Amino acid sequence: MYSENKSIKMERMILGLFKTMVILGFVLIPLMALGIEIEPPINVKTIPELVNVITTWAFLLGMILAPLMILVGALYFMTAGGSPERVKTGQKIIFWTIVGLGIILFSKVIISIIEGILKGTL
């Protein structure tokens, strides 16, 4: 019974992969035949530029999500109604949001330290 479920899952995965390849083929082959070029969304030439783009996006995303997650944690506190589990969940959400925010705030510093170590200038 277990091997039958495993084989059914494998068949579904292969079928999904095949469907994806067919759909991409129907989209990409006509574009290539027409000579249409798709520009990459990130225009970087070196790995440090790529790291800089990724950290900038992570910084912006963190700055947007951190206040929202702090509000979610506060919502758990306000709706706990005496439930210690919900209070503890609210505390964990706020604590880990602040830890993540600290990591994001210091990400540029951390990256510059790692670059200095790798380049031998630190």
N, C-alpha and C positions, 0 to 999 in steps of 0.2 A: 504494500500500500504506500509506504513512504517513497519507494523508488518511482512509483507511478506519479505521485504528486511532483516529485523532483523533475521527472521527464516532461510533465505537462508544463511546468514553469519554464523549463529550458526551451520547449517548443514555442511558447508564447514570447519569450525573450528573442529568439531567433526570428520569429515572424514580425515582431515589432521593429527589430533592426532592419529587416528586409524592407518593410514598409517605409521606414525613414530613408533608406537609400534610394528607393524608387521615387519618393516625393522630392528629395533633393535633386535627383537626376532630372526630373521634369522641370525643376526651377532653374538649376545651374546650367544645364546643357544649352537651353535656348539663349541664356544670357551670354554664354561664351560664344555661341554661334553668331550673335549679333555684335560681338566685339565690345560689349558693355563691361567696364571694369568697376569693381566694387572697391571703394576706398576703405582702408582699415580705420576703425573708429579712434584708435590711439596711434598717433604718428610719432613713434620714438625710434631712435637709431641705436641706443646703447642700453645696457642693463641698468646703470644708475638712473637714466632718464625714466625707465620703466618703473623702477622702485619709487622714484619721486612721484610719478603719476598715481601709482597705487596708494601710496601713503597719503597723498592729498585727497583722493577720493574717500579713503577710509576715515580720514580726519573729518571731512565734511559730513559723511554719513553718521559718524559717531556724535558729532555736534548736534545733529538733528534727532537721533534716536535716544541719546542719554536723557534729555529732559522728559521725553515721553515715557521712558522706562521708570524714571523716578516717580512720575505721576501714577504709573501702573502700581508700583510698590506702595505708594500712599493710598491708592484706592483699596488695596488689600487691607491696609491698616484700618481705614475708615469703615469697611464693610465686614470686618472680622466678627463683630458681634460677640466678643468673648471667646472666640475660637483660637486657641493657642497655635494651631497649625497655620491658620491664615496670617496671624501676626508674624510667625516665624518666616513664612513665605515672603511676606512684604519686606521683612528685614533683609532676607537673602537677595531679593531683587534689587533693593536700594544699595546694599553693600557691593554686590558684583557689578552693578552699573557704575558706581564710583571707582572701583578698581579698573574697569575697562576704560572709563573716561581718563583716568590717570595715565594708563598705558598709551592711549591715543594722544594725549597732550604731550607726552614725552617721546612720541615715536620719532619725530625729526631729530631729537637729541640722540636717541638710541642709534638711529641709522647713521648719523654723522660719526658717532664713536666707532661703530663697526667699520665704516669706510676708512677711518683713520687707522684702525688696527690692520685692516687688509692692505692698505697702501703703505703702511710702515711710517706714517707721519705722526702717529700718536705715541 
